[in-house]
Amino acid sequence: MYSIIQAAGWPIYILLIASIVALALILERLVVLRRSKILPPNLLGEVIELYRARQVTAKVIGKLEENSPLGRVLAAGLRNERASRDVMKESIQEAGRGVAHELERFLSALGTIASTAPLMGLFGTVVGMIEIFGSTSSSGSTNPQQLAHGISTALYNTAFGLVIAIPSLIFYRYFRARVESFVVEMEQQAVHFIDTVHGDRP
């Protein structure tokens, strides 16, 4: 591996840093964006039971906020349970926007790496091409060692840029779709909660 890095020249170090950052972001999002952590399966039912049993207190709302992103959205609704439907809906939507922004954290950075990695690889290719042209002296003779190093730099950087960009783009699109599905499901559960609260009113 070290011999490949040496053959690829100094531009490969930029790509290595990008690959480490991309891997860290992917692993972090895989851990954070788990369905059980974002949308606990029985949370809505438990909250509705607590509401109907009139057991909703400030302490309960505080624990609900710390429970999960869905809990944060439902807690915003509970804080306005006595308000009109529109006010309650608006508070839930505001909390939902904050949650959605949090779920999308680091995705723009991953998308940036996915789009710029081929360009970084192209930069390494250009550096390699400069070395290739530089291996030819004014007398027409070539330096074989410099020529070989220039070719290695061009090819390795191009390949490594693509190796970083392809999985980064795949995971970026996967995480985007996952966040969107979570947000839609959260909205559906929030609407059901609002209907339940206002439907139970005399």
DRENPA-3360 file (N, C-alpha, C; in nm, 2 decimals, always signed):
BEGIN
1 = MYSIIQAA = +0.08/-0.12/+0.00/+0.00/+0.00/+0.00/+0.09/+0.13/+0.00 ~ +0.19/+0.12/+0.08/+0.28/+0.24/+0.09/+0.35/+0.26/-0.04 ~ +0.38/+0.15/-0.11/+0.45/+0.17/-0.24/+0.35/+0.24/-0.34 ~ +0.22/+0.21/-0.33/+0.13/+0.27/-0.42/+0.12/+0.42/-0.39 ~ +0.12/+0.45/-0.26/+0.11/+0.59/-0.22/+0.24/+0.67/-0.27 ~ +0.35/+0.60/-0.26/+0.47/+0.67/-0.31/+0.47/+0.69/-0.46 ~ +0.42/+0.58/-0.53/+0.41/+0.59/-0.68/+0.31/+0.70/-0.72 ~ +0.20/+0.72/-0.64/+0.10/+0.82/-0.68/+0.14/+0.96/-0.66;
9 = GWPIYILL = +0.24/+0.98/-0.58/+0.29/+1.12/-0.56/+0.22/+1.19/-0.45 ~ +0.26/+1.32/-0.43/+0.20/+1.39/-0.32/+0.05/+1.43/-0.33 ~ -0.01/+1.43/-0.46/-0.15/+1.46/-0.46/-0.24/+1.36/-0.40 ~ -0.19/+1.24/-0.38/-0.27/+1.13/-0.32/-0.30/+1.16/-0.18 ~ -0.22/+1.24/-0.11/-0.24/+1.27/+0.03/-0.37/+1.34/+0.05 ~ -0.40/+1.43/-0.04/-0.53/+1.50/-0.04/-0.65/+1.41/-0.05 ~ -0.64/+1.31/-0.14/-0.74/+1.21/-0.15/-0.75/+1.12/-0.03 ~ -0.64/+1.09/+0.03/-0.64/+1.00/+0.15/-0.71/+1.07/+0.26;
17 = IASIVALA = -0.69/+1.20/+0.28/-0.76/+1.28/+0.38/-0.91/+1.28/+0.35 ~ -0.95/+1.30/+0.22/-1.09/+1.30/+0.18/-1.15/+1.16/+0.21 ~ -1.08/+1.05/+0.19/-1.13/+0.92/+0.21/-1.16/+0.89/+0.35 ~ -1.06/+0.94/+0.44/-1.08/+0.92/+0.58/-1.20/+1.00/+0.64 ~ -1.22/+1.12/+0.59/-1.33/+1.20/+0.63/-1.46/+1.14/+0.58 ~ -1.47/+1.09/+0.46/-1.59/+1.03/+0.40/-1.62/+0.90/+0.48 ~ -1.52/+0.82/+0.51/-1.55/+0.70/+0.59/-1.60/+0.73/+0.73 ~ -1.55/+0.83/+0.79/-1.60/+0.87/+0.92/-1.74/+0.92/+0.92;
25 = LILERLVV = -1.77/+1.00/+0.82/-1.91/+1.05/+0.80/-2.01/+0.94/+0.77 ~ -1.97/+0.84/+0.69/-2.06/+0.73/+0.66/-2.09/+0.65/+0.78 ~ -1.98/+0.61/+0.86/-2.00/+0.53/+0.98/-2.08/+0.61/+1.08 ~ -2.06/+0.74/+1.10/-2.14/+0.82/+1.19/-2.29/+0.82/+1.16 ~ -2.32/+0.84/+1.03/-2.46/+0.84/+0.98/-2.52/+0.71/+0.99 ~ -2.44/+0.60/+0.97/-2.50/+0.46/+0.98/-2.54/+0.44/+1.13 ~ -2.47/+0.49/+1.22/-2.50/+0.47/+1.36/-2.62/+0.56/+1.40 ~ -2.62/+0.68/+1.36/-2.72/+0.78/+1.40/-2.86/+0.75/+1.33;
33 = LRRSKILP = -2.85/+0.73/+1.20/-2.98/+0.71/+1.12/-3.03/+0.57/+1.13 ~ -3.06/+0.52/+1.25/-3.12/+0.39/+1.27/-3.27/+0.42/+1.30 ~ -3.35/+0.34/+1.24/-3.50/+0.35/+1.26/-3.54/+0.35/+1.40 ~ -3.48/+0.25/+1.48/-3.52/+0.23/+1.62/-3.48/+0.36/+1.70 ~ -3.38/+0.43/+1.66/-3.33/+0.55/+1.73/-3.41/+0.67/+1.69 ~ -3.45/+0.68/+1.56/-3.53/+0.80/+1.51/-3.68/+0.78/+1.54 ~ -3.73/+0.67/+1.51/-3.88/+0.64/+1.52/-3.90/+0.52/+1.61 ~ -3.89/+0.53/+1.74/-3.92/+0.42/+1.83/-4.06/+0.36/+1.80;
41 = PNLLGEVI = -4.07/+0.23/+1.78/-4.19/+0.17/+1.73/-4.32/+0.19/+1.81 ~ -4.31/+0.20/+1.94/-4.43/+0.21/+2.03/-4.44/+0.34/+2.09 ~ -4.36/+0.44/+2.05/-4.36/+0.57/+2.12/-4.49/+0.64/+2.11 ~ -4.55/+0.65/+1.99/-4.67/+0.72/+1.96/-4.78/+0.67/+2.05 ~ -4.79/+0.53/+2.05/-4.90/+0.47/+2.13/-4.88/+0.50/+2.28 ~ -4.76/+0.50/+2.33/-4.73/+0.53/+2.47/-4.77/+0.67/+2.50 ~ -4.74/+0.77/+2.41/-4.77/+0.91/+2.44/-4.92/+0.93/+2.44 ~ -4.99/+0.87/+2.35/-5.14/+0.88/+2.34/-5.20/+0.82/+2.47;
49 = ELYRARQV = -5.15/+0.71/+2.52/-5.20/+0.65/+2.65/-5.17/+0.75/+2.76 ~ -5.05/+0.81/+2.77/-5.02/+0.91/+2.88/-5.12/+1.03/+2.87 ~ -5.14/+1.07/+2.75/-5.23/+1.19/+2.73/-5.37/+1.16/+2.77 ~ -5.42/+1.04/+2.73/-5.56/+1.00/+2.77/-5.57/+0.98/+2.92 ~ -5.46/+0.93/+2.98/-5.47/+0.91/+3.13/-5.44/+1.03/+3.21 ~ -5.42/+1.15/+3.14/-5.39/+1.28/+3.20/-5.27/+1.27/+3.29 ~ -5.16/+1.20/+3.24/-5.04/+1.19/+3.31/-4.93/+1.27/+3.25 ~ -4.96/+1.36/+3.17/-4.86/+1.44/+3.10/-4.82/+1.56/+3.19;
57 = TAKVIGKL = -4.69/+1.56/+3.23/-4.63/+1.66/+3.32/-4.51/+1.72/+3.25 ~ -4.45/+1.83/+3.30/-4.33/+1.89/+3.25/-4.22/+1.79/+3.24 ~ -4.21/+1.71/+3.35/-4.10/+1.60/+3.35/-4.12/+1.50/+3.24 ~ -4.24/+1.46/+3.22/-4.27/+1.36/+3.11/-4.23/+1.42/+2.98 ~ -4.27/+1.55/+2.95/-4.24/+1.61/+2.83/-4.09/+1.62/+2.81 ~ -4.02/+1.66/+2.92/-3.87/+1.67/+2.91/-3.81/+1.53/+2.87 ~ -3.85/+1.42/+2.93/-3.80/+1.29/+2.90/-3.83/+1.25/+2.76 ~ -3.95/+1.29/+2.71/-3.99/+1.26/+2.58/-3.90/+1.33/+2.48;
65 = EENSPLGR = -3.87/+1.46/+2.51/-3.78/+1.53/+2.42/-3.64/+1.46/+2.40 ~ -3.59/+1.41/+2.51/-3.46/+1.34/+2.51/-3.47/+1.20/+2.45 ~ -3.59/+1.15/+2.44/-3.60/+1.01/+2.39/-3.56/+0.99/+2.25 ~ -3.60/+1.07/+2.16/-3.57/+1.05/+2.02/-3.62/+1.17/+1.94 ~ -3.58/+1.18/+1.81/-3.63/+1.29/+1.73/-3.79/+1.29/+1.72 ~ -3.85/+1.17/+1.71/-3.99/+1.17/+1.71/-4.05/+1.22/+1.84 ~ -3.98/+1.18/+1.95/-4.02/+1.23/+2.08/-4.02/+1.38/+2.09 ~ -3.92/+1.44/+2.03/-3.91/+1.59/+2.03/-4.03/+1.65/+1.96;
73 = VLAAGLRN = -4.07/+1.59/+1.85/-4.18/+1.64/+1.77/-4.31/+1.63/+1.85 ~ -4.33/+1.51/+1.91/-4.45/+1.49/+1.99/-4.46/+1.57/+2.12 ~ -4.34/+1.60/+2.17/-4.33/+1.69/+2.29/-4.37/+1.83/+2.26 ~ -4.34/+1.87/+2.14/-4.38/+2.01/+2.10/-4.53/+2.01/+2.09 ~ -4.60/+1.91/+2.04/-4.74/+1.90/+2.04/-4.80/+1.90/+2.18 ~ -4.74/+1.82/+2.27/-4.80/+1.81/+2.41/-4.79/+1.95/+2.48 ~ -4.69/+2.02/+2.45/-4.67/+2.15/+2.51/-4.79/+2.25/+2.47 ~ -4.85/+2.22/+2.36/-4.96/+2.30/+2.31/-5.09/+2.22/+2.30;
81 = ERASRDVM = -5.11/+2.13/+2.39/-5.23/+2.04/+2.38/-5.36/+2.12/+2.40 ~ -5.35/+2.22/+2.48/-5.47/+2.30/+2.50/-5.50/+2.41/+2.40 ~ -5.40/+2.43/+2.31/-5.42/+2.53/+2.21/-5.50/+2.48/+2.09 ~ -5.53/+2.57/+2.00/-5.61/+2.53/+1.88/-5.53/+2.43/+1.80 ~ -5.60/+2.37/+1.70/-5.54/+2.27/+1.62/-5.43/+2.33/+1.53 ~ -5.45/+2.45/+1.48/-5.36/+2.52/+1.40/-5.23/+2.56/+1.48 ~ -5.24/+2.60/+1.60/-5.13/+2.64/+1.68/-5.05/+2.51/+1.71 ~ -5.12/+2.40/+1.75/-5.05/+2.28/+1.78/-4.98/+2.22/+1.66;
89 = KESIQEAG = -5.04/+2.23/+1.54/-4.98/+2.18/+1.42/-4.86/+2.27/+1.38 ~ -4.87/+2.40/+1.40/-4.75/+2.48/+1.37/-4.63/+2.45/+1.46 ~ -4.66/+2.43/+1.59/-4.55/+2.40/+1.68/-4.48/+2.27/+1.65 ~ -4.56/+2.17/+1.60/-4.51/+2.04/+1.56/-4.43/+2.05/+1.43 ~ -4.48/+2.14/+1.34/-4.40/+2.16/+1.22/-4.27/+2.23/+1.24 ~ -4.27/+2.32/+1.33/-4.14/+2.39/+1.37/-4.04/+2.30/+1.43 ~ -4.09/+2.21/+1.52/-4.00/+2.11/+1.58/-3.95/+2.01/+1.47 ~ -4.04/+1.98/+1.38/-4.01/+1.88/+1.27/-3.90/+1.94/+1.18;
97 = RGVAHELE = -3.90/+2.07/+1.15/-3.80/+2.13/+1.07/-3.66/+2.12/+1.14 ~ -3.66/+2.15/+1.27/-3.54/+2.14/+1.35/-3.48/+2.00/+1.34 ~ -3.57/+1.90/+1.36/-3.53/+1.76/+1.36/-3.48/+1.72/+1.22 ~ -3.55/+1.76/+1.12/-3.50/+1.73/+0.98/-3.36/+1.79/+0.95 ~ -3.34/+1.91/+1.00/-3.21/+1.97/+0.98/-3.10/+1.89/+1.05 ~ -3.14/+1.84/+1.17/-3.04/+1.76/+1.25/-3.01/+1.63/+1.18 ~ -3.11/+1.57/+1.13/-3.09/+1.44/+1.06/-3.01/+1.45/+0.93 ~ -3.01/+1.57/+0.87/-2.93/+1.59/+0.75/-2.79/+1.64/+0.78;
105 = RFLSALGT = -2.76/+1.65/+0.90/-2.62/+1.69/+0.94/-2.51/+1.61/+0.88 ~ -2.41/+1.67/+0.83/-2.30/+1.61/+0.76/-2.32/+1.55/+0.62 ~ -2.45/+1.55/+0.58/-2.48/+1.50/+0.45/-2.42/+1.59/+0.34 ~ -2.43/+1.72/+0.36/-2.37/+1.81/+0.26/-2.22/+1.79/+0.25 ~ -2.16/+1.76/+0.36/-2.01/+1.74/+0.35/-1.98/+1.61/+0.28 ~ -2.06/+1.51/+0.30/-2.04/+1.38/+0.22/-2.07/+1.40/+0.08 ~ -2.17/+1.48/+0.04/-2.20/+1.51/-0.10/-2.09/+1.59/-0.16 ~ -2.03/+1.68/-0.09/-1.92/+1.76/-0.14/-1.80/+1.67/-0.17;
113 = IASTAPLM = -1.77/+1.58/-0.09/-1.66/+1.49/-0.11/-1.69/+1.40/-0.23 ~ -1.81/+1.35/-0.25/-1.85/+1.27/-0.36/-1.83/+1.35/-0.49 ~ -1.86/+1.48/-0.49/-1.86/+1.55/-0.62/-1.72/+1.61/-0.65 ~ -1.64/+1.63/-0.54/-1.50/+1.68/-0.56/-1.39/+1.58/-0.57 ~ -1.42/+1.46/-0.53/-1.31/+1.35/-0.53/-1.26/+1.33/-0.67 ~ -1.35/+1.32/-0.78/-1.30/+1.30/-0.91/-1.22/+1.42/-0.96 ~ -1.25/+1.54/-0.91/-1.18/+1.66/-0.95/-1.04/+1.66/-0.88 ~ -1.03/+1.61/-0.76/-0.90/+1.60/-0.69/-0.82/+1.49/-0.76;
121 = GLFGTVVG = -0.88/+1.38/-0.81/-0.81/+1.28/-0.88/-0.76/+1.34/-1.02 ~ -0.84/+1.42/-1.08/-0.80/+1.49/-1.20/-0.68/+1.58/-1.18 ~ -0.68/+1.65/-1.07/-0.57/+1.74/-1.03/-0.44/+1.65/-1.02 ~ -0.45/+1.54/-0.96/-0.33/+1.45/-0.96/-0.29/+1.40/-1.09 ~ -0.39/+1.38/-1.18/-0.36/+1.34/-1.32/-0.28/+1.45/-1.39 ~ -0.33/+1.57/-1.37/-0.26/+1.69/-1.43/-0.11/+1.70/-1.38 ~ -0.10/+1.68/-1.25/+0.04/+1.68/-1.20/+0.13/+1.57/-1.26 ~ +0.07/+1.45/-1.28/+0.14/+1.34/-1.34/+0.18/+1.38/-1.49;
129 = MIEIFGST = +0.08/+1.44/-1.56/+0.11/+1.48/-1.70/+0.22/+1.58/-1.71 ~ +0.22/+1.67/-1.61/+0.33/+1.77/-1.61/+0.47/+1.70/-1.59 ~ +0.47/+1.60/-1.50/+0.59/+1.53/-1.48/+0.63/+1.45/-1.61 ~ +0.53/+1.40/-1.68/+0.56/+1.33/-1.80/+0.63/+1.42/-1.91 ~ +0.57/+1.54/-1.92/+0.63/+1.63/-2.02/+0.76/+1.68/-1.97 ~ +0.78/+1.69/-1.84/+0.90/+1.74/-1.78/+1.01/+1.64/-1.79 ~ +0.98/+1.51/-1.82/+1.08/+1.41/-1.83/+1.16/+1.42/-1.96 ~ +1.11/+1.49/-2.06/+1.17/+1.51/-2.19/+1.26/+1.64/-2.18;
137 = SSSGSTNP = +1.39/+1.62/-2.21/+1.48/+1.73/-2.20/+1.48/+1.80/-2.34 ~ +1.54/+1.92/-2.34/+1.55/+2.00/-2.47/+1.62/+1.92/-2.58 ~ +1.71/+1.83/-2.55/+1.78/+1.75/-2.65/+1.70/+1.64/-2.71 ~ +1.58/+1.61/-2.64/+1.49/+1.51/-2.69/+1.50/+1.38/-2.62 ~ +1.60/+1.37/-2.53/+1.61/+1.24/-2.45/+1.51/+1.25/-2.33 ~ +1.47/+1.13/-2.28/+1.38/+1.12/-2.17/+1.44/+1.06/-2.05 ~ +1.39/+1.10/-1.94/+1.43/+1.04/-1.81/+1.33/+0.93/-1.78 ~ +1.37/+0.80/-1.79/+1.27/+0.69/-1.77/+1.21/+0.69/-1.63;
145 = QQLAHGIS = +1.29/+0.72/-1.53/+1.23/+0.72/-1.40/+1.13/+0.82/-1.37 ~ +1.16/+0.94/-1.42/+1.06/+1.05/-1.41/+0.93/+1.03/-1.49 ~ +0.95/+0.97/-1.61/+0.84/+0.93/-1.70/+0.75/+0.83/-1.63 ~ +0.81/+0.73/-1.57/+0.73/+0.62/-1.51/+0.66/+0.68/-1.39 ~ +0.73/+0.77/-1.31/+0.66/+0.83/-1.19/+0.54/+0.92/-1.24 ~ +0.56/+0.99/-1.35/+0.45/+1.07/-1.40/+0.33/+0.99/-1.44 ~ +0.35/+0.88/-1.50/+0.24/+0.79/-1.55/+0.17/+0.74/-1.42 ~ +0.25/+0.69/-1.32/+0.19/+0.64/-1.20/+0.11/+0.74/-1.13;
153 = TALYNTAF = +0.16/+0.86/-1.12/+0.09/+0.97/-1.05/-0.05/+0.99/-1.12 ~ -0.04/+1.00/-1.25/-0.17/+1.03/-1.33/-0.27/+0.92/-1.31 ~ -0.23/+0.79/-1.33/-0.32/+0.68/-1.32/-0.38/+0.65/-1.18 ~ -0.29/+0.65/-1.08/-0.33/+0.62/-0.95/-0.42/+0.73/-0.89 ~ -0.40/+0.85/-0.92/-0.48/+0.96/-0.87/-0.62/+0.96/-0.93 ~ -0.62/+0.93/-1.06/-0.75/+0.92/-1.13/-0.84/+0.80/-1.07 ~ -0.77/+0.69/-1.05/-0.84/+0.57/-1.00/-0.89/+0.59/-0.85 ~ -0.80/+0.65/-0.77/-0.83/+0.67/-0.63/-0.94/+0.77/-0.62;
161 = GLVIAIPS = -0.94/+0.87/-0.70/-1.05/+0.97/-0.69/-1.19/+0.91/-0.72 ~ -1.19/+0.82/-0.82/-1.32/+0.75/-0.85/-1.36/+0.65/-0.74 ~ -1.26/+0.58/-0.68/-1.28/+0.49/-0.57/-1.35/+0.56/-0.45 ~ -1.31/+0.68/-0.43/-1.37/+0.76/-0.32/-1.51/+0.81/-0.36 ~ -1.52/+0.86/-0.48/-1.64/+0.93/-0.52/-1.76/+0.84/-0.53 ~ -1.74/+0.72/-0.59/-1.85/+0.62/-0.61/-1.92/+0.58/-0.48 ~ -1.85/+0.52/-0.38/-1.92/+0.49/-0.26/-1.98/+0.61/-0.18 ~ -1.90/+0.72/-0.19/-1.95/+0.84/-0.12/-2.08/+0.89/-0.18;
169 = LIFYRYFR = -2.10/+0.89/-0.31/-2.22/+0.93/-0.38/-2.33/+0.83/-0.35 ~ -2.30/+0.70/-0.35/-2.40/+0.60/-0.32/-2.46/+0.62/-0.18 ~ -2.37/+0.64/-0.08/-2.41/+0.65/+0.06/-2.48/+0.79/+0.08 ~ -2.44/+0.89/+0.01/-2.51/+1.02/+0.02/-2.65/+1.01/-0.03 ~ -2.67/+0.95/-0.14/-2.81/+0.93/-0.19/-2.89/+0.84/-0.10 ~ -2.83/+0.74/-0.04/-2.90/+0.65/+0.05/-2.94/+0.72/+0.17 ~ -2.85/+0.80/+0.23/-2.89/+0.87/+0.35/-2.99/+0.98/+0.33 ~ -2.98/+1.04/+0.21/-3.09/+1.14/+0.18/-3.22/+1.08/+0.17;
177 = ARVESFVV = -3.23/+0.97/+0.10/-3.36/+0.90/+0.09/-3.41/+0.85/+0.23 ~ -3.32/+0.80/+0.31/-3.36/+0.76/+0.44/-3.41/+0.87/+0.53 ~ -3.34/+0.98/+0.52/-3.39/+1.10/+0.60/-3.53/+1.14/+0.55 ~ -3.55/+1.15/+0.42/-3.68/+1.19/+0.37/-3.79/+1.09/+0.41 ~ -3.76/+0.96/+0.41/-3.86/+0.87/+0.46/-3.89/+0.88/+0.61 ~ -3.79/+0.91/+0.69/-3.81/+0.93/+0.83/-3.90/+1.06/+0.85 ~ -3.87/+1.16/+0.78/-3.95/+1.29/+0.79/-4.09/+1.27/+0.76 ~ -4.12/+1.20/+0.65/-4.25/+1.17/+0.60/-4.33/+1.09/+0.71;
185 = EMEQQAVH = -4.26/+0.98/+0.76/-4.33/+0.90/+0.86/-4.35/+0.98/+0.99 ~ -4.26/+1.07/+1.03/-4.28/+1.15/+1.14/-4.40/+1.24/+1.13 ~ -4.41/+1.30/+1.01/-4.53/+1.39/+0.98/-4.66/+1.31/+0.99 ~ -4.66/+1.19/+0.94/-4.78/+1.10/+0.95/-4.82/+1.07/+1.10 ~ -4.72/+1.04/+1.18/-4.74/+1.01/+1.32/-4.79/+1.14/+1.39 ~ -4.73/+1.25/+1.35/-4.77/+1.38/+1.42/-4.91/+1.41/+1.39 ~ -4.95/+1.39/+1.26/-5.09/+1.42/+1.22/-5.19/+1.33/+1.30 ~ -5.15/+1.20/+1.31/-5.23/+1.11/+1.39/-5.25/+1.15/+1.53;
193 = FIDTVHGD = -5.14/+1.20/+1.59/-5.14/+1.25/+1.73/-5.23/+1.37/+1.74 ~ -5.22/+1.47/+1.65/-5.31/+1.59/+1.65/-5.45/+1.55/+1.64 ~ -5.48/+1.46/+1.55/-5.62/+1.41/+1.53/-5.67/+1.34/+1.66 ~ -5.58/+1.27/+1.72/-5.62/+1.20/+1.85/-5.65/+1.30/+1.96 ~ -5.56/+1.40/+1.97/-5.58/+1.50/+2.08/-5.71/+1.58/+2.06 ~ -5.73/+1.63/+1.94/-5.85/+1.71/+1.91/-5.97/+1.63/+1.90 ~ -5.96/+1.50/+1.86/-6.08/+1.42/+1.85/-6.13/+1.38/+1.99 ~ -6.04/+1.37/+2.09/-6.08/+1.34/+2.23/-6.14/+1.45/+2.30;
201 = RP = -6.13/+1.57/+2.25/-6.19/+1.69/+2.32/-6.34/+1.68/+2.31 ~ -6.40/+1.72/+2.42/-6.55/+1.73/+2.42/-6.61/+1.83/+2.33;
% end
